[in-house]
Amino acid sequence: MTNLQLITSELIRHLERLSGNAKEIHWMTAFTMKSGVQKVLPFLKAASNQGSSIKLLTGDYLYITQPEALELLLKELPEAEIRLWKSGGASFHPKAYLFRGTENQHHLIVGSSNLSKSALTSGVEWNLLAPSQADDQAFEEAEDQFLKLFYHDSTISLNPETLAEYKQNHREANRQRPFSMAWSAEEETEMMLGPGEAQEIAEGGVDYETKSASAEPLQPRPAQQMALDALEATMDEEYDRAMVVLATGLGKTYLAAFFARKFKRVLFIAHREEILRQAKQSFMHVHSEKTAGFFNAAVKETEADFVFASVYTLGSRHNMERFSPDDFDLIVVDEFHHAAAPTYERVIEYFRPKFLLGITATPDRMDNKDVYAICGGNVAISIHFLEAIERGWLSPFRYYGVYDDTDYSQITWRGTRYDEEELLAMHLREDFAQKIFEGYMEHRQTRTIVFCSSVRQATFMNDYFRRQGIRSMVLHGTTPAEERRKATARLESGELEAIFTVDLFNEGVDIPKVDTLLFIRPTESLTIYTQQIGRGLRLADGKSHCTIIDFIGNYRNADVKLTVFDETGEYGEKRGRFAEPAVPEVCEFNLDLQVINLLKEMARKRAPRKDALIAAYFDLKRELGRRPEYLDFHLLADADSKAVKQEFGSYFGMLAHARELREEELQVWETYKDWFIEVEKTGMNKSYKMVVLLYMLSRGPENWTDPITPQEAAPFFHRYLTEKEYRRRADLSDKTGRRLIEYDEKRTADLIAKMPMTKWSGSEKEGKVLFEENRFSVQLPQPSGEQTVLLHGWTAQIADYRLHEYFERKTR
């Protein structure tokens, strides 16, 4: 950047001028005040009306940001994307204003001004304005970093639900510590707070599988060959997208490289630079004759055979449109569970490849989006780490569940995690460190990764271990990349015995010789927990097994976390019990007696599981800004929707338990509870029952329970099952089904009468579902008024959910 300009007053004039010519407006301020919003709204609204893309990020640190400011933004800028950084008590202090202009004229302002009247006009502020031309690296890097923060796990979308929650938290915070209440439009003096811990944007490490290319042509490993065969079959069936789930350590990046032999041009997308570097190495080992380039904040190599792109850089409309939608034959999205972010969605919607491949070790919906829908509901193959261990592809483990007597019930739960300061008060104690050290010394092997809850905890524990003579160090998101690479090499060589880290070794990092994992943090995400376990399961010379030392207390998810070790069924469903995980014979599972008693008590109460489902519901409600429907919950919530009917009988039973139903809705639930549970739980070897019910519902709230004949339902039934390829494959592929592909009313009606109508009426014992004299009906008390609409709508929600879940399971 050149021609830097120092702005010491009236920043508002520059923001207004630059907004008038900007295609994209990206602002990030620690604090946002109503007075500041009032100043910028006129020209932001004008920019929005002209089609500018607006993203605004602000923070909740110390609850200084005013709810009235957020409310005004939400009301007056409906097209803008606004997110709130959930600081959890850690410092959040950025102030940056980015403008991507027309004709490749861009501007970046970085300085001291928050979004308040005084900061934008007459306050004592220093800001630097830096104009840039196309592809200016500093501007591109700034935008890349902005998007990483904007879509970080610590942010939430601003909507009516999250605004209401912020208002409540703001009120409570200011009763105890009335900072923000002192701010007014008339007299605003900026409160500048000292730097705290840096926020962690964790990056991956080095890939030790990709050291140097061999002269011998690389051949797929057995797991990779199985996956390639599955993808081949998927393409033969004319699918154009699929997901592959390979446990960590089975070489999913190399799988993608081998699969790429079928395609001319490939776009590989990931969210971390180190994953992209590793992927390029892997691809070039397999395709030494091809050209490869990066597309990120630093470089824009668009003509290579293989382009390795940062999703944050590619997600900008300006950058994405450098490519034609059909430029690539194959698109690979790594760590496909991250496909949740709106950035990924825009990229996936823009391009039209011959095939889209998602690869991941953990398909759980940690990002609150439907991964399966993005890949057309088609999971080509899924190999769980337990299966890989049984086949000898990954290292066995010995698990030690060690009792942690910390009383986590005394720590405030902040919706998605424990209050950081309260948790630290419990953990930053010598007696806690001593207990951890004793457990470590009893079970450890030679090379250990220690997973901590915060940088301060990692630093504290590292200091304690070093005083006991352990060769250890701390790595976290702000550690320079080169230092991280050196540290992992030192651990690999044995020079270091342990590395303390915070969410840094979750994905994209392979250190095969790691033989001990130590968990000293509450488990908040089963996906992350699974990723972390995978860090120790790589095979290595001289390594007989991986030791997992897991400190278990009465924290949330403690009784659920062990399901990651459960035996899995045909479709990936869990079959084990919480306190009695099923593991391969080659592994050992050891729990302290106190841990066994704790887990049995938690499993007996089962409240944590109910709490987890309800917490996931409220998280999703905040994300959507409205009450989620049943299918929304299945597709978007960070929870297993199958647990809903196990715990509550029905989705609407869960809403009743969560006190989410109005009085009229509660009456509907109590009156028709048995019917809703019947629709939830009736057996479905085929989709036919729900398809017939869907036809009945299509007649509207007033008439849907009226009797129907099989002949009436036949056209709808046939059209529904044949209009989508995945439905035909799932339910019309056997001998009987194939005869129905060409429409024949008598054959279709005979099938409906014989199967869904007869079987459902025969299995339902309460007389609600009848099939008599060739007429099928649902017998329910007659509703009135709003109850009519609710009964119809809720039944439709259950039917939609069950059909989606059924076909999703079948395609897997």
C-alpha positions in Angstrom: 0.0 0.0 0.0 1.1 3.5 -0.7 0.0 7.1 0.0 -0.8 6.5 3.7 -3.0 9.2 5.2 -3.3 9.9 8.9 -6.8 10.8 10.0 -7.1 12.4 13.4 -10.6 13.7 13.2 -13.9 13.4 11.3 -13.3 9.8 10.2 -17.0 9.8 9.3 -16.3 11.9 6.2 -13.9 9.3 4.8 -16.3 6.4 5.7 -19.1 8.1 3.8 -17.0 8.9 0.8 -15.6 5.3 0.5 -18.9 3.6 1.1 -20.4 5.4 -1.9 -18.1 3.6 -4.3 -17.6 0.2 -2.6 -18.8 -3.1 -3.9 -18.0 -4.7 -0.5 -18.0 -3.0 2.9 -16.4 -5.0 5.8 -16.2 -3.3 9.2 -14.9 -4.6 12.4 -15.1 -2.7 15.7 -14.7 -3.8 19.3 -17.6 -1.6 20.5 -20.7 -0.3 18.7 -22.7 2.6 20.1 -26.1 3.9 19.1 -24.8 7.4 18.4 -22.2 5.9 16.0 -24.8 3.8 14.2 -27.0 6.8 13.7 -24.1 8.6 12.0 -23.3 5.9 9.5 -26.8 4.5 8.8 -27.7 7.0 6.0 -24.8 6.1 3.7 -24.7 2.4 4.7 -28.4 2.2 3.7 -27.6 4.0 0.4 -24.8 1.6 -0.3 -27.0 -1.4 0.5 -29.7 -0.1 -1.8 -27.1 0.1 -4.6 -26.2 -3.6 -4.1 -23.1 -3.3 -2.0 -22.3 -6.3 0.2 -22.1 -5.3 3.8 -20.6 -7.3 6.7 -20.3 -5.8 10.2 -18.5 -7.5 13.1 -18.6 -6.1 16.7 -17.9 -7.6 20.1 -19.6 -8.2 23.4 -16.4 -7.6 25.5 -17.5 -6.2 28.9 -20.9 -5.6 27.3 -20.0 -2.1 26.3 -21.7 -2.4 22.9 -25.2 -1.0 23.3 -28.2 -3.3 22.6 -29.9 -0.2 21.1 -27.1 0.1 18.5 -27.5 -3.5 17.5 -31.2 -3.2 17.3 -30.9 -0.2 15.0 -28.5 -2.0 12.7 -30.8 -5.0 12.6 -33.9 -3.0 11.8 -32.4 -0.5 9.3 -29.9 -2.8 7.4 -31.9 -6.0 6.8 -29.6 -7.0 3.8 -26.4 -6.6 5.8 -24.7 -9.6 7.5 -24.0 -8.7 11.1 -22.2 -10.9 13.6 -21.3 -10.6 17.2 -17.9 -11.8 18.7 -18.6 -13.7 21.9 -15.5 -12.8 23.8 -16.1 -15.0 26.9 -14.3 -12.4 28.9 -11.2 -12.3 26.7 -10.1 -9.0 25.2 -11.5 -8.1 21.7 -10.1 -4.8 20.4 -10.0 -4.5 16.6 -11.0 -1.4 14.7 -10.8 -1.8 10.9 -12.8 -0.6 8.0 -12.4 -2.3 4.6 -13.8 -1.1 1.3 -13.4 -3.1 -1.9 -14.2 -0.5 -4.6 -15.1 -0.5 -8.3 -12.3 -0.6 -10.9 -10.0 -2.4 -8.4 -9.6 0.6 -6.1 -9.6 -0.6 -2.5 -9.1 1.1 0.8 -8.2 -0.1 4.3 -8.6 2.0 7.5 -7.0 0.7 10.7 -6.7 2.7 13.9 -8.4 3.5 17.2 -11.9 4.5 16.3 -14.8 2.3 17.4 -18.3 2.9 16.1 -19.4 5.8 18.3 -20.2 9.4 17.6 -17.1 10.7 19.4 -14.8 8.3 17.8 -16.1 9.1 14.3 -16.1 12.9 14.7 -14.3 14.9 17.3 -12.7 12.4 19.7 -8.9 12.1 20.0 -8.3 9.2 17.5 -5.6 8.1 15.2 -6.5 6.1 12.1 -4.4 5.3 9.0 -6.1 5.2 5.6 -4.3 3.1 3.0 -5.5 3.0 -0.6 -4.5 0.0 -2.7 -4.7 -1.4 -6.2 -5.9 -4.8 -7.4 -4.1 -7.7 -5.7 -2.4 -5.5 -3.1 -1.2 -8.2 -0.7 -1.8 -6.2 2.5 -5.4 -5.5 1.6 -6.0 -9.1 0.5 -4.5 -10.3 3.8 -6.6 -7.9 5.8 -9.8 -9.1 4.1 -8.7 -12.7 4.6 -8.2 -12.2 8.3 -11.4 -10.3 8.6 -13.4 -13.2 7.1 -11.6 -15.7 9.4 -12.8 -13.6 12.4 -16.2 -12.9 10.9 -17.0 -16.6 10.5 -15.0 -17.8 13.6 -16.6 -20.3 16.0 -16.7 -17.4 18.6 -19.1 -15.4 16.5 -22.9 -15.6 16.3 -25.3 -14.1 13.8 -27.2 -11.1 15.0 -31.0 -11.7 14.8 -34.0 -11.1 17.0 -33.2 -14.1 19.2 -29.5 -13.3 19.7 -30.3 -9.7 20.3 -32.8 -10.6 23.0 -30.1 -12.7 24.6 -27.5 -10.0 24.4 -29.9 -7.5 26.0 -30.4 -9.8 28.9 -26.7 -10.4 29.4 -26.1 -6.7 29.0 -28.5 -5.9 31.8 -27.0 -8.5 34.1 -23.5 -7.3 33.4 -24.3 -3.7 34.1 -25.9 -4.5 37.4 -22.6 -5.7 38.6 -20.3 -3.5 36.6 -22.0 -0.4 35.2 -19.6 0.5 32.5 -21.7 0.8 29.4 -24.6 2.5 31.2 -22.3 5.5 31.6 -22.1 6.1 27.8 -24.4 8.7 26.3 -24.8 10.4 22.9 -24.0 13.7 24.5 -20.8 12.8 26.3 -18.9 9.8 25.0 -15.3 9.3 26.0 -13.8 6.2 24.5 -12.9 3.6 27.0 -9.7 2.1 25.7 -8.9 -1.2 27.5 -5.5 -2.8 27.7 -4.6 -5.8 25.6 -5.5 -9.2 27.0 -5.1 -12.7 25.6 -5.0 -12.8 21.8 -7.9 -14.6 20.3 -7.0 -18.0 18.8 -7.4 -18.6 15.2 -5.8 -22.0 15.2 -3.9 -23.3 12.2 -2.8 -26.8 11.4 0.7 -28.1 11.6 2.9 -30.1 9.2 2.0 -33.3 7.4 4.7 -35.8 8.0 3.3 -38.1 5.4 4.3 -35.8 2.6 8.0 -35.3 3.3 9.6 -36.1 -0.1 8.3 -37.6 -3.3 9.4 -41.1 -4.0 10.7 -42.2 -7.4 8.2 -45.1 -7.2 4.7 -44.3 -8.3 2.5 -43.9 -5.3 -0.3 -46.5 -4.8 -3.4 -46.1 -2.8 -3.5 -47.7 0.7 -6.2 -50.2 1.4 -8.6 -47.7 3.0 -8.0 -45.3 0.1 -8.6 -48.0 -2.5 -11.9 -48.9 -0.7 -12.9 -45.2 -0.9 -11.9 -45.0 -4.6 -14.0 -48.0 -5.4 -16.9 -46.5 -3.6 -16.5 -43.2 -5.5 -16.3 -45.2 -8.8 -19.6 -46.8 -8.0 -21.1 -43.5 -7.1 -20.1 -42.0 -10.4 -21.4 -45.1 -12.3 -24.7 -44.3 -10.6 -24.5 -40.8 -12.1 -24.1 -38.9 -8.9 -22.2 -35.6 -9.3 -21.2 -35.1 -5.7 -20.4 -37.2 -2.7 -18.8 -37.1 0.8 -16.1 -39.5 2.0 -15.6 -39.9 5.7 -12.2 -41.4 6.5 -10.9 -41.5 10.1 -7.9 -39.3 10.8 -4.8 -41.0 9.7 -6.2 -42.9 6.7 -5.0 -40.3 4.2 -8.0 -38.5 2.9 -5.9 -35.9 1.1 -4.0 -38.5 -0.8 -7.4 -40.2 -1.5 -8.5 -36.9 -3.2 -5.2 -36.8 -5.1 -5.7 -40.3 -6.4 -9.3 -39.6 -7.3 -8.1 -36.5 -9.2 -6.5 -38.7 -11.8 -10.0 -38.8 -13.5 -10.1 -35.1 -14.0 -8.2 -32.4 -15.9 -8.6 -29.3 -13.6 -9.1 -29.4 -9.8 -10.0 -26.8 -7.2 -9.1 -27.8 -3.7 -10.7 -25.6 -1.0 -9.8 -25.5 2.7 -10.0 -23.0 5.6 -6.3 -23.1 6.7 -3.2 -22.3 4.8 -1.2 -25.2 6.2 -3.9 -27.6 5.0 -3.5 -26.1 1.5 0.3 -26.5 1.6 0.0 -30.1 2.7 -2.6 -30.8 0.0 -0.4 -29.3 -2.7 2.5 -31.5 -1.6 0.3 -34.6 -1.6 -1.2 -33.9 -5.0 2.2 -33.2 -6.6 3.5 -36.5 -5.2 0.7 -38.2 -7.2 0.7 -35.8 -10.2 4.3 -34.7 -10.8 3.5 -33.8 -14.3 0.8 -31.3 -13.4 1.0 -27.6 -12.5 -0.2 -26.3 -9.1 -0.8 -22.9 -7.6 -2.3 -21.2 -4.6 -5.2 -18.8 -4.5 -5.0 -16.9 -1.2 -4.4 -13.5 0.3 -0.7 -13.5 -0.9 -0.9 -15.0 -4.4 -3.6 -15.5 -7.0 -2.4 -18.3 -9.3 -5.5 -18.9 -11.5 -4.2 -20.8 -14.5 -2.7 -24.0 -12.8 -4.1 -27.5 -13.3 -4.6 -27.7 -9.6 -5.6 -24.6 -7.7 -5.4 -24.7 -3.8 -7.7 -22.0 -2.5 -8.4 -20.4 0.8 -12.1 -20.4 1.2 -11.9 -16.9 2.8 -10.1 -15.5 -0.2 -12.2 -17.4 -2.8 -15.4 -16.4 -0.9 -15.1 -12.8 -1.9 -17.4 -12.2 -4.9 -14.6 -10.1 -6.5 -12.2 -13.1 -6.3 -14.6 -15.8 -7.1 -15.6 -14.1 -10.4 -12.0 -14.4 -11.6 -13.0 -17.9 -12.5 -15.8 -19.1 -14.7 -18.3 -21.4 -13.0 -17.2 -24.3 -15.2 -13.5 -23.8 -14.9 -13.0 -26.9 -12.8 -13.9 -30.5 -13.4 -13.4 -31.6 -9.8 -13.8 -29.5 -6.7 -12.6 -31.0 -3.4 -13.7 -29.4 -0.1 -11.4 -30.5 2.7 -12.7 -31.0 6.3 -16.2 -30.9 4.8 -17.9 -30.3 8.1 -16.7 -26.7 7.7 -18.9 -26.4 4.6 -21.3 -24.8 7.0 -20.0 -21.3 6.7 -21.9 -19.0 4.3 -18.6 -18.5 2.5 -18.4 -22.2 1.5 -22.1 -22.1 0.4 -21.5 -19.2 -1.9 -18.5 -21.0 -3.5 -20.3 -24.3 -3.9 -23.3 -22.6 -5.4 -21.2 -20.6 -7.8 -19.2 -23.4 -9.5 -20.5 -26.1 -11.7 -17.9 -28.9 -11.6 -18.4 -32.4 -13.0 -18.0 -33.7 -9.5 -17.9 -32.2 -6.0 -16.0 -34.3 -3.4 -16.2 -33.5 0.3 -13.6 -35.2 2.5 -13.6 -35.2 6.3 -12.8 -37.3 9.3 -15.8 -36.1 11.3 -19.1 -35.4 9.5 -21.0 -34.2 12.6 -22.8 -31.0 12.1 -20.6 -28.8 14.3 -21.2 -25.9 12.1 -25.0 -26.0 12.2 -25.5 -26.9 8.6 -26.6 -29.9 6.6 -23.4 -31.4 5.3 -25.3 -34.3 3.8 -27.6 -31.9 1.8 -24.5 -30.1 0.3 -23.3 -33.4 -1.1 -26.7 -34.5 -2.3 -27.2 -36.8 0.7 -24.6 -39.1 -0.8 -21.9 -40.5 1.5 -19.9 -42.7 -0.7 -18.1 -44.4 2.2 -17.5 -43.9 5.9 -14.7 -45.6 7.8 -14.8 -45.0 11.6 -11.5 -45.1 13.5 -12.6 -48.2 15.4 -13.1 -50.1 12.1 -9.7 -48.8 11.0 -8.1 -50.1 14.2 -9.6 -53.5 13.7 -8.3 -53.7 10.2 -4.8 -52.7 11.4 -4.8 -49.3 9.6 -4.6 -47.3 12.8 -2.9 -47.7 16.2 -4.8 -49.4 19.0 -5.4 -47.4 22.2 -5.5 -47.8 25.9 -8.0 -45.4 27.4 -7.8 -44.2 31.0 -10.7 -42.3 32.4 -9.3 -40.5 35.5 -11.6 -38.9 38.0 -11.6 -35.0 38.1 -13.3 -33.8 41.4 -13.8 -30.3 40.1 -17.4 -29.3 40.7 -18.3 -28.0 37.2 -22.0 -27.4 38.3 -20.7 -24.3 40.2 -19.4 -22.8 36.9 -21.7 -20.6 34.8 -22.6 -22.1 31.5 -22.5 -19.5 28.7 -24.7 -21.2 26.2 -21.8 -23.0 24.3 -19.0 -23.1 26.9 -18.2 -22.5 30.5 -17.4 -19.0 31.7 -13.7 -18.7 31.1 -12.8 -16.8 34.2 -14.7 -19.1 36.5 -13.2 -22.1 34.8 -9.7 -20.7 35.2 -10.3 -20.1 38.9 -11.0 -23.8 39.3 -8.1 -24.9 37.1 -5.2 -22.5 37.9 -4.5 -24.2 41.2 -1.4 -26.1 42.3 -3.5 -29.0 43.7 -5.3 -29.4 40.3 -2.0 -29.3 38.5 -0.5 -31.9 40.8 -3.5 -34.2 40.2 -3.1 -33.9 36.5 0.7 -34.5 36.7 0.2 -37.6 38.8 -2.3 -39.1 36.3 0.1 -38.2 33.5 3.1 -39.9 35.2 1.1 -43.0 36.0 0.0 -43.7 32.4 2.2 -41.7 30.0 4.5 -43.0 27.2 7.0 -40.9 25.4 5.4 -38.1 23.3 2.3 -36.3 24.6 -0.1 -33.7 23.3 -2.1 -32.0 26.2 -5.4 -30.5 25.2 -6.2 -27.4 27.4 -9.2 -25.1 27.7 -7.4 -21.8 27.4 -4.0 -20.3 26.7 -3.7 -19.3 30.4 -4.4 -22.8 31.5 -1.9 -24.2 29.0 0.8 -21.8 30.2 0.1 -22.5 33.9 0.2 -26.3 33.4 3.3 -26.1 31.2 5.1 -24.1 33.9 4.1 -26.7 36.5 5.3 -29.7 34.4 8.6 -28.0 33.6 9.2 -27.4 37.3 8.8 -31.2 37.7 11.4 -31.8 35.1 9.3 -32.5 32.0 10.6 -31.2 28.7 7.5 -29.3 27.5 6.3 -26.2 25.8 3.1 -24.3 24.9 1.7 -23.8 21.4 -1.4 -21.8 20.5 -3.0 -19.8 17.8 -0.7 -16.8 18.1 2.5 -18.9 18.0 4.3 -18.1 14.7 3.9 -20.9 12.1 7.6 -21.6 11.9 7.9 -22.0 15.6 5.0 -24.4 15.6 6.7 -26.5 12.8 9.9 -26.6 14.8 8.1 -27.6 18.0 6.2 -30.5 16.3 9.5 -31.7 14.8 11.1 -31.6 18.3 8.2 -33.7 19.7 8.6 -36.1 16.8 12.3 -36.5 17.5 11.8 -37.0 21.3 13.6 -33.8 22.2 10.2 -32.6 23.7 8.1 -34.9 25.9 4.9 -32.8 25.8 3.2 -29.9 24.0 0.4 -28.1 25.8 -2.1 -26.6 23.3 -5.6 -25.1 22.8 -7.5 -26.5 19.8 -4.4 -26.3 17.7 -4.0 -30.0 16.9 -7.6 -30.7 16.0 -7.2 -31.2 12.3 -4.6 -31.0 9.5 -1.7 -32.0 11.8 0.0 -35.4 11.7 2.7 -36.4 14.2 2.7 -40.3 13.9 5.0 -40.9 16.9 2.7 -39.2 19.3 1.7 -42.0 21.7 0.0 -40.2 24.6 -3.0 -37.8 24.6 -3.9 -35.9 27.8 -7.3 -34.2 28.1 -7.6 -31.7 30.9 -10.6 -29.7 29.7 -14.3 -30.2 29.6 -15.5 -31.7 26.3 -17.8 -29.2 24.6 -17.8 -30.7 21.0 -17.8 -34.4 20.2 -16.5 -33.6 16.7 -13.4 -31.8 18.1 -13.0 -34.6 20.7 -12.9 -37.2 17.9 -10.4 -35.1 15.9 -8.2 -34.8 18.9 -8.2 -38.6 19.5 -7.2 -39.0 15.9 -4.0 -37.2 16.6 -2.6 -40.2 18.5 -3.8 -43.1 16.3 -1.3 -42.8 13.4 0.9 -45.9 13.0 4.6 -45.4 13.6 7.7 -47.7 14.0 8.1 -48.8 17.6 4.6 -47.6 18.6 2.5 -50.4 20.0 -0.5 -48.3 21.0 -1.7 -44.8 22.0 -2.5 -44.0 25.6 -5.5 -41.7 26.1 -5.6 -40.0 29.6 -8.9 -38.3 30.0 -9.9 -36.4 33.1 -13.6 -36.8 33.6 -15.7 -34.7 35.9 -19.4 -33.7 36.2 -19.2 -31.3 33.2 -21.7 -31.2 30.4 -21.3 -34.0 27.8 -19.2 -36.1 30.2 -21.6 -39.0 29.9 -22.1 -38.5 26.1 -18.5 -38.1 25.1 -17.7 -41.8 25.4 -20.2 -42.5 22.5 -17.3 -41.8 20.2 -15.9 -45.2 21.2 -19.3 -47.0 20.6 -19.7 -49.6 18.1 -21.5 -48.2 15.0 -24.4 -49.6 13.1 -24.9 -49.9 9.3 -25.7 -46.3 8.9 -23.3 -44.9 11.5 -25.8 -44.9 14.4 -24.5 -45.5 17.9 -25.4 -48.9 19.5 -23.4 -48.8 22.7 -24.4 -47.4 26.1 -23.0 -44.3 27.6 -21.1 -45.8 30.5 -20.3 -49.1 28.7 -18.6 -48.3 25.4 -18.0 -51.1 23.0 -14.4 -51.1 21.7 -12.4 -53.6 19.7 -10.7 -56.4 21.5 -7.3 -54.9 20.6 -8.0 -51.9 22.7 -8.3 -51.4 26.5 -10.8 -49.3 28.3 -10.1 -48.4 31.9 -12.2 -46.2 34.1 -11.6 -45.1 37.7 -14.4 -46.5 40.0 -15.4 -42.9 40.8 -15.7 -42.2 37.0 -17.9 -45.3 36.6 -20.2 -44.2 39.4 -20.3 -40.7 38.0 -21.2 -41.8 34.5 -23.8 -44.3 35.7 -25.4 -41.6 37.8 -25.5 -39.2 34.8 -26.8 -41.9 32.5 -29.5 -42.8 35.1 -30.7 -39.2 35.3 -30.2 -38.7 31.6 -30.7 -35.0 32.3 -27.4 -34.0 30.6 -28.6 -35.6 27.4 -31.9 -33.8 27.6 -30.1 -30.6 28.5 -27.7 -31.0 25.6 -30.6 -31.4 23.1 -32.4 -28.3 24.5 -29.2 -26.3 24.5 -28.7 -27.3 20.9 -32.3 -26.2 20.2 -31.8 -22.8 21.7 -28.4 -22.3 20.0 -30.1 -23.0 16.7 -33.0 -20.7 17.6 -30.5 -17.9 18.2 -28.7 -18.7 14.9 -32.0 -18.7 12.8 -33.7 -15.9 14.7 -36.9 -17.9 15.0 -38.2 -21.2 16.3 -36.7 -24.0 14.3 -39.0 -26.5 12.7 -38.3 -30.2 13.2 -36.4 -30.6 9.9 -34.4 -27.5 10.7 -33.3 -29.1 14.0 -32.2 -32.3 12.1 -30.3 -30.4 9.4 -28.8 -27.6 11.4 -28.6 -28.3 15.1 -25.4 -29.5 16.7 -27.2 -32.6 18.1 -28.4 -36.0 17.1 -32.1 -35.6 16.1 -32.7 -39.3 16.7 -32.2 -38.7 20.4 -35.3 -36.3 20.4 -37.9 -39.1 20.3 -35.8 -41.3 22.6 -35.8 -38.5 25.3 -39.1 -36.6 24.7 -41.2 -38.9 22.6 -41.6 -36.2 20.0 -40.0 -32.9 18.9 -43.0 -31.1 20.2 -42.6 -32.9 23.5 -39.1 -31.4 23.6 -40.6 -27.9 23.0 -43.1 -28.5 25.8 -40.3 -29.5 28.1 -38.3 -26.4 27.1 -41.3 -24.2 27.9 -41.3 -23.1 24.3 -45.1 -23.7 23.7 -47.8 -21.1 24.2 -50.9 -22.1 26.1 -52.9 -23.0 22.9 -49.9 -25.0 21.6 -49.6 -26.9 25.0 -53.3 -27.9 24.6 -52.6 -29.3 21.2 -49.6 -31.2 22.5 -51.6 -32.7 25.4 -54.6 -33.6 23.3 -52.8 -35.1 20.4 -49.6 -36.3 22.1 -50.2 -40.0 21.3 -50.7 -39.2 17.6 -47.5 -37.2 17.3 -45.6 -40.0 19.0 -47.2 -42.6 16.7 -46.0 -40.6 13.6 -42.6 -40.3 15.2 -42.1 -43.9 16.0 -44.0 -46.0 13.5 -41.6 -48.4 11.7 -40.3 -47.4 8.3 -38.6 -50.1 6.3 -39.8 -48.1 3.3 -40.9 -44.5 3.0 -44.4 -45.5 2.0 -46.3 -44.7 5.2 -45.0 -41.1 5.3 -45.7 -40.6 1.5 -49.3 -41.6 2.0 -49.5 -39.3 5.0 -47.9 -36.5 3.0 -50.6 -36.9 0.4 -53.3 -36.7 3.1 -51.7 -33.5 4.4 -51.6 -32.0 1.0 -55.3 -31.6 1.2 -55.0 -28.8 3.8 -55.7 -28.3 7.5 -59.4 -28.8 7.4 -59.7 -32.0 5.4 -56.4 -33.9 5.8 -57.9 -36.6 8.2 -60.8 -37.4 5.8 -60.7 -41.0 4.5 -58.9 -41.8 1.2 -58.7 -44.8 -1.1 -55.5 -46.3 -2.5 -56.6 -45.2 -6.0 -56.8 -41.5 -4.8 -53.3 -41.6 -3.4 -51.7 -43.5 -6.3 -50.7 -40.5 -8.6 -49.2 -38.5 -5.8 -47.4 -41.6 -4.4 -45.9 -42.5 -7.8 -44.9 -38.9 -8.6 -43.2 -38.4 -5.2 -41.1 -41.6 -5.4 -40.0 -41.1 -9.1 -39.4 -37.4 -9.3 -36.0 -37.6 -7.5 -33.3 -40.1 -8.4 -32.3 -40.8 -4.8 -35.9 -41.7 -3.9 -36.1 -44.2 -6.9 -32.9 -45.8 -5.9 -33.9 -46.1 -2.2 -37.4 -47.5 -2.6 -38.0 -48.6 -6.2 -34.9 -50.7 -6.8 -36.2 -54.1 -5.7 -38.4 -56.3 -7.9 -41.6 -54.9 -6.7 -40.4 -51.3 -6.9 -39.0 -51.6 -10.4 -42.5 -52.6 -11.6 -43.7 -49.2 -10.4 -41.3 -47.0 -12.2 -43.7 -46.9 -15.2 -47.0 -45.6 -13.8 -49.8 -48.1 -13.6 -52.6 -47.0 -11.3 -53.8 -50.5 -10.4 -50.3 -51.8 -9.5 -49.5 -48.6 -7.5 -52.9 -48.7 -5.7 -52.5 -52.4 -4.9 -49.0 -51.7 -3.4 -50.4 -48.9 -1.3 -53.3 -51.0 0.0 -51.0 -54.0 0.8 -48.1 -52.2 2.4 -48.5 -48.7 4.0 -52.3 -48.8 4.6 -52.7 -52.4 5.8 -49.4 -52.5 7.8 -49.9 -49.1 9.5 -53.4 -49.8 10.6 -52.3 -53.3 11.7 -49.4 -52.0 13.8 -51.2 -49.1 15.5 -53.1 -50.4 18.5 -55.1 -47.4 19.6 -57.5 -47.2 16.7 -56.1 -43.9 15.4 -55.1 -45.4 12.0 -57.8 -47.4 10.2 -57.9 -49.2 6.8 -61.4 -50.6 6.3 -63.4 -51.3 3.2 -60.6 -49.9 1.0 -60.7 -46.6 2.9 -57.7 -45.3 4.9 -58.3 -42.7 7.6 -56.8 -41.1 10.7 -59.2 -41.0 13.6 -58.5 -38.0 15.9 -60.6 -35.7 18.2 -61.9 -32.8 16.1 -59.8 -29.7 16.5 -61.1 -26.2 16.3 -59.7 -22.7 15.4 -55.9 -22.4 15.7 -55.7 -26.0 16.9 -56.7 -27.2 13.4 -53.7 -25.4 11.8 -51.3 -26.5 14.6 -52.3 -30.2 14.4 -51.9 -30.2 10.6 -48.6 -28.2 10.7 -47.0 -30.3 13.4 -47.9 -33.6 11.7 -46.4 -32.2 8.5 -43.2 -31.3 10.3 -42.8 -34.8 11.6 -43.6 -36.4 8.2 -41.1 -34.1 6.5 -38.4 -34.9 9.1 -39.0 -38.6 8.9 -38.9 -38.7 5.1 -35.7 -36.6 4.9 -34.0 -38.7 7.6 -35.1 -41.9 5.9 -33.7 -41.1 2.5 -30.6 -39.6 4.0 -29.9 -42.8 5.8 -30.7 -44.9 2.8 -28.3 -42.9 0.6 -25.6 -43.4 3.1 
